[in-house]
Amino acid sequence: MSDIFSRIEHSRTADEVVQQIESLILEGVLRTGDRLPGERELARQFDVSRPILRDALKALEGRGLLTTRPGGGTHVADVIGQLFTKPVTDLISMHRKAVTDYLEYRREIEGVAAEYAARRATRDDMALLDKIMARMDDAHRTGDFDDEAEIDVEFHHAICECAHNIILLHTLRSCYRLLSEGVFQNRLLVFTVPGAREALLAQHRAIHAAVKAGDPAAARQAAMDHITYVERSMAEAERSGDWQRVSRLRLKQRVDVTDTEPARKRS
């Protein structure tokens, strides 16, 4: 974080500091929970006086963009990706159709994000995406479902950041928050489908390769194909789970009946 703040070149007012931090939050450079450097260091980077810096931080905190934790410094407030209110989130979690609608929406929007990413990703964007892809490969080798699922979300975050569209960025962040907060409890079911882990890895590699090659059409198609596969696999896993539940009940019922038959005959 030491290199993301720029020296204020002109009048060195609190407003200019506010505008720079606002832009960093809006562009997704500063994320929810990120801690800002200490007051002395931050004033040095902006090249402003500490009173000016304090005024700027106070203004940002008053608008809910920053929060100060006693003894813990100044952090970016939890304001990014909150397009869904708590009542709406609760409704989504309780209605089965919402899962289908969620994936339908993501298929289209992530297709657009991947297309833009292929057009706009910078060298630094690709360096970050390469690192995430390498971590995904490592997580796949360990076979940790939770780890793979978390890196999966991080990968999609990075793709929408590469798109360099503020509205796409925050809309998709809001969608991914539904996953991270467990609104869709069955998201890990996909990993239980035979061959799914390998297929998902191949799909992420295809998205990564298309973005890296600067091929917008291929990137869009790869992203949409990925969500289509997730939707199909979730349905398959749910059906399979229901079949297993019914089978267990049948077995239990028939074993119980068999165990009680000798007692009936004796009576």
C-alpha positions as CSV (number, residue, x, y, z in Angstrom):
1,M,0.0,0.0,0.0
2,S,3.0,2.3,0.4
3,D,3.0,3.1,-3.4
4,I,-0.6,3.8,-4.1
5,F,-0.9,7.3,-2.8
6,S,0.3,10.2,-4.9
7,R,1.8,13.5,-3.9
8,I,-0.7,16.4,-4.0
9,E,0.7,18.7,-6.6
10,H,-1.3,21.9,-6.3
11,S,-2.9,23.6,-3.4
12,R,-2.5,20.7,-1.0
13,T,-6.0,20.9,0.4
14,A,-8.1,18.3,2.3
15,D,-10.4,18.2,-0.7
16,E,-7.7,16.9,-2.9
17,V,-6.7,14.2,-0.4
18,V,-10.4,13.2,-0.2
19,Q,-10.8,12.9,-3.9
20,Q,-7.7,10.7,-4.3
21,I,-8.8,8.3,-1.6
22,E,-12.4,8.3,-3.0
23,S,-11.0,7.3,-6.4
24,L,-8.9,4.5,-5.0
25,I,-12.0,3.1,-3.2
26,L,-14.2,3.5,-6.3
27,E,-11.7,1.8,-8.6
28,G,-11.3,-1.1,-6.2
29,V,-7.6,-0.4,-5.4
30,L,-8.6,0.0,-1.8
31,R,-10.9,-2.7,-0.6
32,T,-13.1,-3.2,2.4
33,G,-11.0,-3.7,5.5
34,D,-7.8,-2.4,4.0
35,R,-5.7,-0.4,6.6
36,L,-4.3,2.9,5.6
37,P,-0.8,3.8,6.5
38,G,-0.3,5.7,9.8
39,E,-0.9,9.4,9.9
40,R,2.7,10.5,9.7
41,E,3.5,8.2,6.8
42,L,0.3,9.1,4.9
43,A,0.9,12.8,5.3
44,R,4.4,12.2,3.9
45,Q,3.1,10.3,0.9
46,F,0.5,13.0,0.1
47,D,3.1,15.7,0.9
48,V,0.5,17.6,3.0
49,S,0.4,18.7,6.6
50,R,-1.0,16.4,9.3
51,P,-3.8,18.9,10.1
52,I,-4.9,18.8,6.4
53,L,-4.7,15.0,6.4
54,R,-6.8,14.8,9.6
55,D,-9.5,17.0,8.0
56,A,-9.6,14.7,5.0
57,L,-9.8,11.5,7.0
58,K,-12.5,13.0,9.2
59,A,-14.5,14.0,6.1
60,L,-14.2,10.5,4.6
61,E,-15.1,8.9,8.0
62,G,-18.2,11.2,8.2
63,R,-19.4,9.9,4.9
64,G,-19.0,6.3,5.9
65,L,-16.1,5.5,3.6
66,L,-13.5,5.1,6.3
67,T,-13.7,3.8,9.8
68,T,-11.3,4.2,12.8
69,R,-10.7,1.3,15.1
70,P,-9.4,2.2,18.6
71,G,-5.8,1.2,18.6
72,G,-6.2,-0.4,15.2
73,G,-5.7,2.5,12.8
74,T,-7.9,3.7,9.9
75,H,-9.6,1.2,7.6
76,V,-11.7,1.2,4.5
77,A,-15.3,0.8,5.7
78,D,-17.6,-2.0,4.5
79,V,-19.2,-0.1,1.8
80,I,-18.2,-2.0,-1.3
81,G,-20.5,-4.7,-2.8
82,Q,-23.5,-3.9,-0.7
83,L,-26.0,-3.6,-3.5
84,F,-28.3,-6.1,-1.8
85,T,-29.9,-5.1,1.5
86,K,-30.2,-7.5,4.4
87,P,-34.0,-8.1,3.8
88,V,-33.3,-8.8,0.1
89,T,-30.4,-11.1,0.9
90,D,-32.6,-13.1,3.3
91,L,-35.3,-13.4,0.7
92,I,-32.8,-14.7,-1.9
93,S,-31.5,-17.3,0.6
94,M,-35.0,-18.7,1.2
95,H,-36.2,-19.0,-2.4
96,R,-34.9,-21.7,-4.6
97,K,-35.6,-19.9,-7.9
98,A,-33.1,-17.2,-6.8
99,V,-30.2,-19.6,-7.3
100,T,-31.2,-20.1,-11.0
101,D,-31.8,-16.4,-11.5
102,Y,-28.4,-15.6,-9.8
103,L,-26.5,-17.9,-12.1
104,E,-28.4,-16.7,-15.2
105,Y,-27.4,-13.1,-14.3
106,R,-23.8,-14.0,-13.6
107,R,-23.5,-15.9,-16.9
108,E,-24.4,-12.8,-18.9
109,I,-22.5,-10.2,-16.7
110,E,-19.4,-12.3,-16.3
111,G,-19.3,-12.9,-20.1
112,V,-19.2,-9.1,-20.5
113,A,-16.6,-8.7,-17.8
114,A,-14.3,-11.3,-19.4
115,E,-14.8,-9.7,-22.8
116,Y,-13.8,-6.3,-21.4
117,A,-10.9,-7.9,-19.5
118,A,-9.5,-9.4,-22.7
119,R,-9.6,-5.9,-24.3
120,R,-8.4,-3.9,-21.4
121,A,-6.2,-5.9,-19.0
122,T,-2.8,-4.3,-18.4
123,R,0.5,-6.0,-17.8
124,D,0.1,-5.5,-14.1
125,D,-3.5,-6.9,-14.2
126,M,-2.1,-10.1,-15.9
127,A,0.7,-10.4,-13.4
128,L,-1.9,-10.5,-10.6
129,L,-4.2,-12.9,-12.6
130,D,-1.2,-15.2,-13.3
131,K,-0.5,-15.4,-9.5
132,I,-4.1,-16.3,-8.7
133,M,-4.2,-18.9,-11.4
134,A,-1.0,-20.5,-10.0
135,R,-2.6,-20.6,-6.5
136,M,-5.6,-22.2,-8.0
137,D,-3.4,-24.9,-9.5
138,D,-1.8,-25.4,-6.1
139,A,-5.2,-25.6,-4.3
140,H,-6.3,-28.2,-6.9
141,R,-3.4,-30.4,-6.1
142,T,-4.1,-30.3,-2.4
143,G,-7.8,-31.2,-2.9
144,D,-9.1,-28.8,-0.4
145,F,-12.7,-27.9,-1.5
146,D,-13.0,-24.8,0.7
147,D,-9.6,-23.5,-0.5
148,E,-10.5,-24.1,-4.2
149,A,-13.9,-22.4,-3.7
150,E,-12.3,-19.3,-2.1
151,I,-9.7,-18.9,-4.8
152,D,-12.5,-19.5,-7.4
153,V,-14.2,-16.3,-6.1
154,E,-10.9,-14.4,-6.0
155,F,-10.3,-15.4,-9.6
156,H,-13.6,-14.0,-10.7
157,H,-13.0,-10.8,-8.7
158,A,-9.7,-10.4,-10.6
159,I,-11.4,-10.8,-14.0
160,C,-13.9,-8.1,-13.2
161,E,-11.1,-5.8,-12.0
162,C,-9.3,-6.4,-15.3
163,A,-12.5,-5.1,-17.1
164,H,-11.8,-1.6,-15.7
165,N,-15.5,-0.8,-15.5
166,I,-16.6,0.6,-12.1
167,I,-20.2,-0.5,-12.3
168,L,-19.3,-4.0,-13.4
169,L,-16.7,-4.2,-10.6
170,H,-19.1,-3.3,-7.8
171,T,-22.1,-5.2,-9.2
172,L,-20.1,-8.4,-9.4
173,R,-18.6,-7.8,-6.0
174,S,-22.1,-7.7,-4.6
175,C,-22.9,-11.0,-6.3
176,Y,-19.7,-12.7,-5.0
177,R,-20.5,-11.4,-1.5
178,L,-23.7,-13.6,-1.6
179,L,-21.3,-16.5,-2.0
180,S,-18.8,-15.5,0.7
181,E,-21.6,-14.9,3.2
182,G,-23.1,-18.4,2.6
183,V,-26.4,-17.2,1.1
184,F,-26.1,-20.1,-1.4
185,Q,-25.3,-23.0,1.0
186,N,-25.0,-25.5,-1.8
187,R,-22.2,-23.9,-3.7
188,L,-19.7,-26.5,-2.6
189,L,-22.0,-29.3,-4.0
190,V,-20.4,-28.6,-7.5
191,F,-17.1,-30.0,-6.2
192,T,-18.8,-33.3,-5.3
193,V,-19.8,-34.1,-8.9
194,P,-17.4,-36.7,-10.4
195,G,-14.9,-34.9,-12.6
196,A,-16.1,-31.5,-11.6
197,R,-12.8,-30.3,-10.0
198,E,-10.9,-31.0,-13.2
199,A,-13.5,-29.5,-15.4
200,L,-13.7,-26.3,-13.3
201,L,-9.9,-25.9,-13.3
202,A,-9.9,-26.3,-17.1
203,Q,-12.6,-23.7,-17.5
204,H,-10.7,-21.2,-15.3
205,R,-7.6,-21.9,-17.4
206,A,-9.6,-21.2,-20.6
207,I,-10.9,-17.9,-19.3
208,H,-7.3,-17.0,-18.1
209,A,-5.8,-18.0,-21.5
210,A,-8.4,-16.0,-23.5
211,V,-7.9,-12.9,-21.4
212,K,-4.1,-13.2,-21.7
213,A,-4.3,-13.7,-25.4
214,G,-6.5,-10.6,-25.8
215,D,-9.3,-12.6,-27.4
216,P,-12.6,-10.9,-26.3
217,A,-15.0,-13.4,-28.0
218,A,-13.2,-16.4,-26.6
219,A,-13.0,-14.9,-23.1
220,R,-16.8,-14.1,-23.1
221,Q,-17.7,-17.6,-24.3
222,A,-15.3,-19.3,-21.8
223,A,-16.9,-17.3,-19.0
224,M,-20.4,-18.1,-20.0
225,D,-19.6,-21.8,-20.6
226,H,-18.2,-21.9,-17.1
227,I,-21.4,-20.6,-15.4
228,T,-23.5,-22.9,-17.6
229,Y,-21.4,-25.8,-16.3
230,V,-21.8,-24.7,-12.7
231,E,-25.5,-24.4,-13.1
232,R,-25.8,-27.9,-14.6
233,S,-23.5,-29.4,-12.0
234,M,-25.4,-27.9,-9.1
235,A,-28.6,-29.4,-10.4
236,E,-27.0,-32.8,-10.8
237,A,-25.4,-32.7,-7.4
238,E,-28.8,-31.8,-5.8
239,R,-30.6,-34.6,-7.6
240,S,-27.9,-37.0,-6.6
241,G,-28.1,-35.9,-3.0
242,D,-31.9,-36.4,-3.1
243,W,-31.5,-39.8,-4.5
244,Q,-29.0,-40.7,-1.7
245,R,-31.4,-39.4,0.9
246,V,-34.3,-41.5,-0.4
247,S,-32.1,-44.6,-0.7
248,R,-31.0,-44.2,2.9
249,L,-34.6,-43.9,4.1
250,R,-35.7,-47.0,2.1
251,L,-32.8,-49.0,3.5
252,K,-33.5,-47.9,7.0
253,Q,-37.2,-48.7,6.7
254,R,-36.7,-52.1,5.3
255,V,-34.0,-53.0,7.8
256,D,-36.3,-51.9,10.6
257,V,-39.1,-53.9,9.2
258,T,-36.9,-57.0,8.8
259,D,-35.6,-56.6,12.4
260,T,-39.2,-56.5,13.9
261,E,-40.6,-59.4,11.9
262,P,-39.2,-62.2,14.2
263,A,-40.7,-60.5,17.2
264,R,-44.1,-60.3,15.5
265,K,-44.0,-64.0,14.7
266,R,-43.0,-64.9,18.3
267,S,-45.9,-63.0,19.7
